[in-house]
Every structure is written in C-alpha cells, then in structure tokens.
C-alpha cells in the first residue's frame, strides 16, 4: 500500500521589513524562521507545518502593512538555535538543548509580488472577512490560512503561482 501524500497547507508569516523583508528572502533564497516566541505560533510550526506548505510573506509593523510575496516551507521543524545564544535578543535561559522550548522551520523564496496587497485591501475584500488575519485581537506572527483565503490573496496580488495553487 502506498502512502498518500500529505495535503499542502497554507500559512501567513509576518516579518518587519526593516528586520527581514521579502527582498532579503529573495536575495538569500531561504532562511530559518527564527525568533518566534509565541506558543501558538510555535505549535503551528512544530506540529502542523510540513515541507512544501505555502506561505504568504507579510510585512508587519509598517505603514502600510500587507502581503508582499510567496514562500514555501522547506525543512522539517527543528530547535531555534537563538534560544541558546546568550547574545541573541531571542535567548531563553529556561530552554535547554535537551528540552528546547522554541522551534522553527526553514522557508524558501517563491516569488515577490508586483505590488503589496495591503491590510486595508484585505479588510475591504468581502471574500476575506473571515480570514484569521483580520479578526479582532489576532496578532500571531505565524497563522494558518484557509485555502479559499489563500487563493483570493494570490489572485489579488497577481501572483504567477495563483493558477498552480488552485489546480
């Protein structure tokens, strides 16, 4: 009996562009998504993300904020090394190598969109009214995205990947 391939899931990952932007990801090709210090976001990376999952890359803490490109999860989850580095702003003295508290995945660049899909545009789009991103109090830096919401954001962005995702 052959194993059925895992279904691709969709995510949104936020980064402040002055810290790490879509241009940085494009230049590097891939990166470890380090520094996540929220248990819900960590659990999503640890328990739910799989290699091949697609990610909306979102610039946060900037005006305007919004979705700027597409990335792909390209590693299994593993301990975030910054938690052990006393010089890192992400150091966690309660975390040990035997029992790490913080997990990350690597993400790779897929595409940068011609224009940002702003948070304002996302909020104005009727088809996205129930997207986690626009829910009151939702501030997670890593969050699941429903397939229909993912497809709509890619269509709004004019993504070259939109057809491949919906196929």
The 8 nearest C-alpha neighbors of each residue, nearest first, counted from 0:
[[1, 2, 3, 4, 5, 6, 7, 49],
 [2, 0, 3, 4, 5, 6, 7, 49],
 [1, 3, 4, 0, 5, 6, 7, 49],
 [2, 4, 1, 5, 6, 0, 7, 49],
 [5, 3, 2, 6, 7, 1, 51, 49],
 [6, 4, 7, 3, 49, 2, 8, 51],
 [5, 7, 8, 4, 52, 3, 49, 51],
 [8, 6, 52, 5, 51, 9, 53, 49],
 [9, 7, 52, 6, 53, 10, 48, 146],
 [8, 10, 53, 144, 54, 52, 143, 146],
 [11, 9, 143, 54, 144, 142, 55, 53],
 [10, 12, 55, 54, 142, 141, 56, 143],
 [13, 11, 141, 56, 140, 57, 55, 10],
 [14, 12, 57, 140, 58, 59, 56, 141],
 [15, 13, 58, 59, 16, 19, 57, 20],
 [14, 16, 59, 18, 58, 17, 60, 19],
 [15, 17, 20, 19, 18, 58, 14, 59],
 [16, 18, 15, 19, 20, 14, 61, 58],
 [19, 17, 16, 15, 20, 14, 23, 58],
 [20, 18, 16, 17, 23, 15, 14, 21],
 [21, 19, 16, 23, 22, 24, 17, 18],
 [20, 22, 24, 23, 25, 68, 111, 67],
 [23, 21, 25, 20, 24, 26, 111, 19],
 [24, 22, 20, 26, 21, 25, 19, 27],
 [23, 25, 21, 27, 22, 26, 28, 108],
 [24, 26, 22, 28, 23, 108, 27, 21],
 [25, 27, 23, 24, 28, 22, 29, 21],
 [28, 26, 24, 29, 25, 23, 30, 108],
 [29, 27, 25, 108, 24, 107, 26, 30],
 [30, 28, 107, 106, 27, 24, 108, 105],
 [29, 31, 105, 106, 32, 107, 24, 27],
 [30, 32, 105, 33, 104, 106, 103, 29],
 [33, 31, 103, 105, 104, 30, 106, 34],
 [34, 32, 31, 35, 103, 79, 81, 104],
 [33, 35, 89, 36, 32, 81, 79, 82],
 [34, 36, 33, 37, 41, 40, 101, 103],
 [37, 35, 34, 38, 101, 41, 40, 89],
 [36, 38, 40, 39, 35, 41, 139, 140],
 [37, 39, 41, 40, 42, 36, 101, 35],
 [40, 38, 42, 41, 37, 43, 139, 141],
 [41, 39, 141, 43, 37, 42, 38, 139],
 [42, 40, 38, 44, 39, 43, 102, 37],
 [41, 43, 45, 39, 44, 40, 46, 38],
 [44, 42, 47, 40, 41, 46, 45, 48],
 [45, 43, 48, 41, 42, 46, 47, 103],
 [46, 44, 42, 76, 43, 41, 47, 102],
 [47, 45, 43, 42, 44, 48, 76, 41],
 [46, 48, 43, 44, 45, 49, 42, 8],
 [49, 47, 44, 43, 46, 52, 45, 50],
 [48, 50, 52, 51, 75, 47, 72, 74],
 [49, 51, 73, 72, 74, 52, 75, 48],
 [50, 52, 72, 71, 49, 73, 53, 7],
 [53, 51, 7, 8, 72, 50, 71, 49],
 [54, 52, 71, 9, 70, 10, 51, 72],
 [55, 53, 10, 70, 11, 71, 69, 9],
 [54, 56, 11, 69, 68, 57, 10, 12],
 [57, 55, 68, 12, 69, 66, 67, 54],
 [56, 58, 66, 13, 65, 67, 12, 55],
 [57, 59, 14, 65, 15, 64, 16, 13],
 [60, 58, 15, 64, 61, 14, 13, 57],
 [61, 59, 15, 64, 62, 58, 16, 14],
 [60, 62, 64, 59, 63, 58, 15, 16],
 [63, 61, 64, 60, 59, 65, 117, 58],
 [62, 64, 61, 117, 65, 118, 119, 59],
 [65, 63, 59, 61, 62, 58, 118, 117],
 [64, 66, 117, 118, 116, 58, 57, 115],
 [65, 67, 57, 116, 115, 56, 68, 58],
 [68, 66, 115, 112, 57, 56, 111, 65],
 [69, 67, 111, 112, 56, 110, 55, 66],
 [68, 70, 55, 110, 109, 56, 54, 111],
 [71, 69, 108, 109, 54, 107, 53, 106],
 [72, 70, 53, 107, 106, 54, 52, 51],
 [71, 73, 106, 50, 52, 51, 105, 74],
 [74, 72, 50, 106, 105, 71, 107, 51],
 [75, 73, 105, 50, 104, 72, 76, 106],
 [74, 76, 104, 50, 49, 77, 73, 105],
 [77, 75, 104, 103, 45, 102, 74, 44],
 [76, 78, 102, 103, 79, 104, 75, 45],
 [79, 77, 102, 101, 80, 103, 99, 76],
 [78, 80, 102, 103, 81, 101, 33, 82],
 [81, 79, 82, 83, 78, 84, 33, 101],
 [82, 80, 84, 83, 79, 89, 90, 87],
 [81, 83, 90, 91, 80, 89, 84, 79],
 [84, 82, 81, 90, 80, 85, 91, 94],
 [85, 83, 81, 87, 86, 90, 82, 80],
 [84, 86, 90, 87, 83, 82, 91, 92],
 [87, 85, 84, 88, 90, 89, 81, 83],
 [88, 86, 89, 90, 84, 85, 81, 82],
 [87, 89, 90, 86, 81, 85, 34, 84],
 [88, 90, 87, 82, 34, 81, 91, 84],
 [91, 89, 82, 87, 85, 84, 88, 83],
 [90, 92, 82, 93, 94, 89, 83, 85],
 [93, 91, 94, 90, 83, 82, 95, 85],
 [94, 92, 91, 95, 100, 99, 82, 90],
 [93, 95, 99, 100, 92, 91, 98, 82],
 [96, 94, 98, 99, 97, 93, 83, 100],
 [95, 97, 99, 98, 94, 83, 78, 100],
 [98, 96, 95, 99, 94, 100, 78, 83],
 [99, 97, 95, 96, 100, 94, 78, 101],
 [100, 98, 94, 95, 96, 101, 97, 78],
 [101, 99, 94, 98, 102, 95, 78, 82],
 [102, 100, 79, 99, 78, 41, 82, 103],
 [101, 103, 78, 79, 77, 41, 45, 76],
 [102, 104, 79, 76, 32, 77, 33, 78],
 [105, 103, 76, 74, 32, 31, 75, 77],
 [104, 106, 31, 74, 30, 73, 32, 72],
 [107, 105, 72, 73, 71, 29, 30, 70],
 [108, 106, 29, 71, 70, 28, 73, 72],
 [107, 109, 70, 28, 25, 24, 29, 110],
 [108, 110, 70, 69, 107, 71, 111, 68],
 [111, 109, 69, 68, 108, 112, 70, 25],
 [110, 112, 68, 67, 69, 113, 21, 109],
 [111, 113, 68, 114, 67, 156, 158, 110],
 [114, 112, 111, 115, 156, 157, 67, 158],
 [115, 113, 112, 116, 156, 67, 111, 157],
 [114, 116, 67, 66, 117, 65, 112, 156],
 [117, 115, 66, 65, 156, 120, 114, 67],
 [118, 116, 65, 120, 119, 115, 64, 121],
 [117, 119, 65, 121, 120, 64, 122, 116],
 [118, 120, 122, 117, 121, 123, 63, 65],
 [121, 119, 123, 117, 118, 122, 124, 116],
 [120, 122, 118, 124, 123, 119, 117, 127],
 [121, 123, 119, 120, 124, 118, 133, 128],
 [124, 122, 120, 121, 119, 125, 128, 127],
 [123, 125, 121, 127, 126, 122, 120, 128],
 [124, 126, 127, 128, 123, 122, 121, 129],
 [125, 127, 124, 128, 148, 151, 129, 147],
 [128, 126, 130, 125, 124, 129, 148, 121],
 [129, 127, 125, 130, 126, 122, 124, 133],
 [128, 130, 127, 131, 134, 133, 126, 132],
 [131, 129, 127, 132, 128, 133, 148, 134],
 [130, 132, 134, 133, 129, 137, 144, 142],
 [131, 133, 130, 134, 137, 138, 142, 139],
 [134, 132, 131, 130, 122, 135, 128, 137],
 [135, 133, 131, 137, 132, 136, 130, 129],
 [134, 136, 137, 133, 132, 138, 131, 129],
 [135, 137, 138, 134, 133, 139, 132, 131],
 [138, 136, 134, 135, 139, 132, 131, 133],
 [137, 139, 136, 140, 132, 135, 141, 134],
 [140, 138, 141, 137, 142, 40, 37, 39],
 [139, 141, 13, 12, 138, 142, 40, 14],
 [142, 140, 12, 40, 139, 11, 13, 10],
 [143, 141, 11, 10, 139, 140, 144, 12],
 [142, 144, 10, 9, 11, 145, 141, 131],
 [143, 145, 10, 9, 149, 146, 148, 11],
 [144, 146, 148, 147, 149, 143, 9, 130],
 [147, 145, 149, 148, 150, 144, 9, 8],
 [148, 146, 150, 149, 145, 151, 144, 126],
 [149, 147, 151, 145, 150, 146, 127, 152],
 [148, 150, 146, 152, 147, 151, 144, 145],
 [149, 151, 153, 147, 148, 152, 146, 154],
 [152, 150, 154, 148, 153, 149, 155, 147],
 [151, 153, 155, 149, 154, 150, 156, 148],
 [154, 152, 156, 150, 158, 151, 155, 161],
 [153, 155, 151, 157, 156, 152, 161, 150],
 [156, 154, 152, 153, 157, 151, 116, 158],
 [157, 155, 153, 158, 154, 116, 112, 152],
 [156, 158, 154, 155, 153, 159, 112, 113],
 [159, 157, 160, 153, 156, 161, 154, 112],
 [158, 160, 161, 157, 162, 110, 163, 153],
 [159, 161, 158, 163, 162, 164, 153, 110],
 [162, 160, 164, 158, 153, 163, 159, 154],
 [163, 161, 165, 164, 160, 166, 159, 158],
 [164, 162, 166, 160, 161, 165, 159, 158],
 [165, 163, 161, 162, 166, 160, 150, 149],
 [164, 166, 162, 163, 161, 150, 146, 160],
 [165, 163, 164, 162, 161, 160, 150, 146]]
